[in-house]
């Protein structure tokens, strides 16, 4: 069975608690990504998505100088590099999330996204089903 280590992205760009909402948004634009992990040293302490910036930041009339800590998601679901892709796909479906930080010994070592699963030939029908459910629910919630 395939492990998260086999499909995760290990070159990840992060921001720190010293960054503000504007700096995170600029980094997202430069990297063409929708989520940035927030680290304190090498330990992940949060995650900010483009949606967080819109909903918790702009729509709440917070200025660009708002601390990342004020708008980031702090309750994170994480996986380890040794977790099976099947288990990770189930976590994504259960929690309706598209990205999972990969943590080893309290250190952020990678990230795995829905897209990482989509480009693989998944032979596990349960993993395919979980990913399908995430996509359908997120699509439905936008329309």
N, C-alpha and C positions, 0 to 999 in steps of 0.2 A: 504494500500500500504506500502511496506517495505521501511524503512528509511536507510540512510547511516549508522547511528548509529548501526543498526542491523548487518551490515556486515563488518564494518571497522576493521582494526587492530589498537588497541590503545596502544600497546607496541611497540614503534618505536625507533630505534636507529638513532641518528642524529650526524652531525658534525657541527662545528662552523666556523666562518670566520677566526679563528686562525689556522685551519687545512690546510694542503697542499694536493696536488693531490695524492701523495704517501700514505698518511695516510688514505685518503678516499678509495683508492683502496684496502688497507690492510683490512679496516673495511668491505668492500663489500665481500672480500674473506672469512673473518672469519664468517660473517653472512649469506653467500651464497645468497646475494641479488644483484639486478642490479641497485638500485637507493638509494640514501641517501639524506634526506632533510638537508638543511643547515639552521641553526637557529642562531639568535642573541638574546640572552637570551631565551625566549620561542617563539619568533616571527619568522615565517619562512621567509627567505630572498632569498632562492634559492633552487635548486634541482640539484644534479649531478647524471647522469646515467653512466653506464659503457661505453656507446656509447660516451658521452661527453668526457670522459677521453681519449678514442681512437682518436676521431675526432678533438676536440679542444686542446687536450693535446699532446699526443704522435705524432700524424701525423703532428702537427705544431712544433714539436721538442722542446716542453717545458719540462724542467726537472721535476723530481718528487717533487721538492721543490716549484713548482708553487702554488701560492695562489688559494684557491678554488674559490674565487671571480672572477678570470680571466677565469675560464672555466665553471662555473655553469650557468644554465638557470635561468634568473632573472624574466622573464615574465611567471608567473605561473597562471594556471587555478586551482582554489580551490573550494571546496564545504563545506557545513556546515553539522553537524551531522543530522540535521532535513530535509535535502534535500531528495527527493524521489530517490530510486535507478533508476527509469525510467529517471528522469532528469539528474542524474549523467552519466548514460550510454549514453545519447544523447550528453552530453558535451564531453565525451571520443571520441565518433564517430566524432563529428564536428571538434574537434581539433587533432584527430588522436594520442591520448595519451593513455598509458596503466596504468598510476597511477595518482591519484588525492590526494593531501594533504587535510586533513580535518581540517578546521580552525573554532574556536569559540572564539569570543571576541579577535581577533588578535593573538590568541595562537594556536599553532599546537597541535591538540589533537588526530590525527590519520592519517591513510593513507588507501585508498581503491584502489585496483588494479583490473585489468582485471580478474585475477584469483579468486578474492573474488566473482565476479559475476558468474564465470564459475562453481563454486562448489554449487551454489544455484539453486533451482528449480524455475527459473524465469517463471512466468505465463504471463508476459507482452510480447507479441510478438514484440512490438516496441523495447524494451530493448534487446531482443535476436537478432534482426536484427542489431541494432547498434553495438553490440559486435562482431557479425559476420563480419561486414564491417571493423572493426579495424583489426581483425585477418587476413582477406584476403588481405587488403592493405599492412600491414606490411610484410606478407609473400611474396607478389608479389614484394615488393621493395628490398627484399634480394636476389631474384633469377633473 
